[in-house]
């Protein structure tokens, strides 16, 4: 199938329901023959950032109150088959991959069993743990079920690639607020902005994500922002002052590599990589 055919089929699957409905996603996982988000490997942009972005990311370990070294915690919501989770664990993070489907979590552990050797330790402090859990990103129940999460339920690194674009636009205020709540005070939210070139009026999933979706919503977590019906963009100049829970963008750059779906017909990379902190 072409990219457009895949998108049309995915949109048709959600035509009689919301892309925020776990049952609709679970049905795709259970059927198993149409998983258009699965690329078979971590995104090269994340690989390069973890390997070469030491100027942007803190150490992957921290000392507790007793002076003992422990791995920092990472989260990948909507982790798919878990490739990015295994990558983060190889760099020393204790990492949670979150999915809404029991079948998806089973596929994650199968991938870890079969392909785990493809993710050798890449941290001097050794590998972190990789864990996959079923749950609703917007609830706290999955936090209690995790064996990786600290008591405060917060993460030092959160990675969003194809999670936000899967949510209906009405969920963006909740997405931003939840990210702010789950991110540790010294943590980094990594957003691989995709699909940044898709017309935001074209519907989804995946829904088009121009840069202002990130800047406006992460500056105003939880606040419903007005969209212009004609352009599909957030209306300018009426968002109001930044929230006290806002996340600030500390870096935004074009990655040198990304998955082929993020490369245009002219060979130019369309994705953007942004990093956000409290």
C-alpha positions in Angstrom: 0.0 0.0 0.0 1.0 3.6 -0.6 1.3 6.1 2.3 -1.9 7.7 1.2 -3.7 4.3 1.0 -2.5 3.4 4.5 -3.7 6.7 5.9 -7.1 6.4 4.2 -7.5 2.8 5.6 -6.5 3.9 9.1 -8.9 6.9 9.0 -11.7 4.6 7.7 -11.1 2.3 10.7 -11.9 5.2 13.0 -14.7 6.7 10.9 -17.4 5.4 13.3 -15.5 6.1 16.5 -12.7 8.2 18.1 -9.0 7.5 17.9 -9.0 7.9 21.7 -11.0 4.6 21.9 -8.7 1.8 23.2 -11.0 -0.8 21.7 -10.4 0.5 18.2 -6.7 0.3 18.6 -6.9 -3.1 20.3 -8.9 -4.4 17.3 -6.0 -3.5 15.0 -3.5 -5.2 17.2 -5.7 -8.3 17.6 -6.1 -8.6 13.8 -2.4 -8.0 13.4 -2.3 -7.6 9.6 -2.5 -3.8 9.4 -0.1 -1.9 11.8 1.0 1.0 9.6 2.9 2.7 12.5 5.3 -0.3 12.8 8.7 0.5 11.3 10.6 -2.5 12.6 13.2 -0.5 14.5 13.8 2.6 16.6 13.7 5.9 14.8 17.3 6.8 13.8 16.7 10.3 15.0 16.3 9.0 18.6 19.3 6.7 18.1 21.5 9.7 17.1 20.2 11.9 19.9 21.0 9.4 22.6 24.4 8.6 21.1 25.5 12.1 20.3 23.2 14.5 22.2 25.1 14.5 25.5 25.0 18.3 25.4 21.2 18.2 25.5 20.4 15.2 27.8 21.5 14.7 31.3 23.3 11.6 32.6 21.1 8.5 32.5 21.7 7.8 36.2 21.2 9.6 39.5 22.2 9.2 43.1 19.4 8.6 45.7 19.3 10.0 49.2 21.7 7.3 50.4 24.2 8.1 47.7 23.5 4.9 45.7 23.5 5.2 42.0 20.3 4.3 40.2 19.1 4.4 36.6 16.9 7.3 35.6 13.3 6.5 34.4 12.0 6.8 30.9 8.5 6.5 29.4 7.3 5.8 25.8 3.5 6.2 25.6 2.0 4.4 22.6 5.2 2.3 22.3 4.1 0.0 19.5 6.2 -3.1 19.5 8.7 -1.5 21.9 11.7 -0.8 19.8 12.3 2.6 21.3 11.9 1.1 24.8 14.6 -1.4 24.1 16.8 1.4 22.7 16.4 3.6 25.8 17.1 0.6 28.1 20.3 -0.1 26.2 21.4 3.5 27.0 20.9 2.8 30.7 17.3 4.1 31.3 14.8 2.0 33.2 12.1 2.3 30.6 8.3 1.8 30.6 6.5 1.1 27.3 2.8 1.9 27.6 0.1 0.5 25.3 -3.7 0.1 25.5 -3.8 -3.4 24.1 -2.9 -6.7 25.8 -1.9 -8.1 22.4 0.4 -5.1 21.8 2.2 -5.8 25.1 2.5 -9.5 24.2 4.1 -8.4 20.8 6.5 -6.2 22.8 7.8 -9.0 24.9 8.1 -11.2 21.9 10.3 -8.6 20.2 12.4 -8.3 23.3 12.9 -12.1 23.4 13.8 -12.4 19.8 15.6 -9.1 19.1 16.9 -8.2 22.5 20.5 -9.0 21.5 20.3 -6.2 18.8 20.3 -3.7 21.7 23.6 -4.2 23.5 24.4 -2.0 26.5 25.6 1.4 25.3 26.0 3.0 28.7 29.0 2.8 31.1 26.6 2.3 33.9 25.1 -0.8 32.2 21.7 -1.4 30.7 18.5 -0.3 32.2 15.3 -2.4 32.6 12.6 -2.6 29.9 9.0 -3.1 31.0 5.8 -3.1 29.0 2.4 -2.3 30.7 -1.2 -2.0 29.6 -3.0 1.2 30.6 -4.5 4.5 29.8 -1.9 7.3 29.6 -4.4 9.7 31.2 -5.0 7.6 34.3 -2.7 6.6 37.2 -3.6 2.9 37.4 -0.7 1.7 35.2 1.8 3.6 37.4 0.9 1.4 40.3 1.3 -1.8 38.3 4.8 -0.8 37.1 7.8 -2.4 38.7 10.1 0.4 37.3 8.3 3.6 38.2 9.5 5.5 41.4 7.0 6.4 44.1 6.5 9.9 42.8 5.3 8.5 39.4 7.5 10.8 37.4 10.0 10.2 34.6 13.3 11.8 33.7 12.8 11.3 30.0 9.6 10.9 28.0 9.6 10.2 24.3 6.7 11.0 22.0 6.9 10.1 18.3 3.6 8.7 17.1 1.5 9.1 20.2 0.2 12.7 20.0 -0.6 12.4 16.3 -2.8 9.4 17.1 -5.0 11.4 19.5 -7.9 13.5 18.3 -7.1 17.3 18.5 -9.7 17.6 21.4 -7.3 15.6 23.5 -4.3 17.9 23.1 -4.9 20.0 26.2 -5.0 16.8 28.3 -1.9 15.4 26.5 0.1 18.5 27.4 -1.1 18.6 31.0 -0.3 14.9 31.5 3.2 15.3 30.0 3.8 18.2 32.4 2.6 16.1 35.4 4.6 13.0 34.5 7.9 14.8 33.7 10.3 15.1 36.6 11.5 18.5 37.5 14.8 17.9 35.9 13.4 15.8 33.1 13.3 16.1 29.3 10.3 15.5 27.0 11.6 14.5 23.6 9.1 15.1 20.7 9.8 13.8 17.3 7.4 16.0 15.5 5.4 13.9 13.0 3.6 14.4 10.6 4.7 18.0 10.6 4.0 18.5 6.9 0.5 17.0 6.8 -2.4 19.5 6.4 -4.0 19.9 9.8 -7.4 20.0 8.1 -7.0 16.6 6.6 -8.1 14.6 9.6 -6.5 11.5 11.0 -5.1 9.5 12.6 -2.4 10.4 12.1 -3.4 14.1 12.6 -1.1 16.8 11.1 1.1 18.5 13.7 2.4 21.9 12.8 5.0 23.3 15.2 2.5 25.6 17.0 0.6 22.6 18.3 3.6 21.8 20.5 4.5 25.3 21.4 1.0 26.5 22.2 -0.3 23.4 24.1 2.9 22.8 26.0 2.9 26.4 27.1 -0.7 26.1 28.2 -1.2 22.6 29.6 -4.8 21.6 30.1 -6.2 24.8 28.5 -8.6 24.4 25.6 -7.2 26.6 22.8 -9.3 27.9 19.9 -8.6 26.5 16.4 -9.4 28.3 13.1 -11.8 26.2 11.0 -10.4 27.4 7.7 -6.7 26.8 8.4 -6.8 24.1 11.0 -4.3 26.1 13.0 -4.5 27.5 16.5 -5.7 31.1 16.5 -2.9 33.4 17.1 -2.6 36.0 19.9 -5.5 34.8 22.1 -3.9 31.9 24.0 -3.1 34.1 27.0 0.0 34.0 29.3 1.9 30.8 29.8 0.8 28.5 32.5 2.8 27.8 35.6 2.8 24.1 34.5 4.2 25.0 31.1 7.1 23.2 29.5 9.7 25.3 27.7 11.4 24.3 24.5 15.1 24.2 25.0 16.1 22.9 21.5 14.5 22.2 18.1 16.4 20.8 15.2 16.2 18.8 12.0 17.6 15.3 12.7 20.2 14.0 10.3 18.2 10.7 9.9 14.7 9.6 10.4 12.3 6.8 9.2 11.6 7.0 5.5 8.0 8.1 6.2 9.5 11.3 7.5 11.4 12.1 4.3 9.7 14.0 1.5 9.7 13.1 -2.2 12.6 15.5 -2.7 14.7 13.6 -0.2 14.5 16.3 2.5 13.7 15.4 6.1 10.4 16.7 7.2 10.4 15.7 10.9 11.6 17.9 13.6 13.2 16.9 17.0 12.3 19.2 19.9 13.2 18.9 23.6 11.1 20.4 26.4 11.7 21.0 30.2 10.0 22.6 33.1 
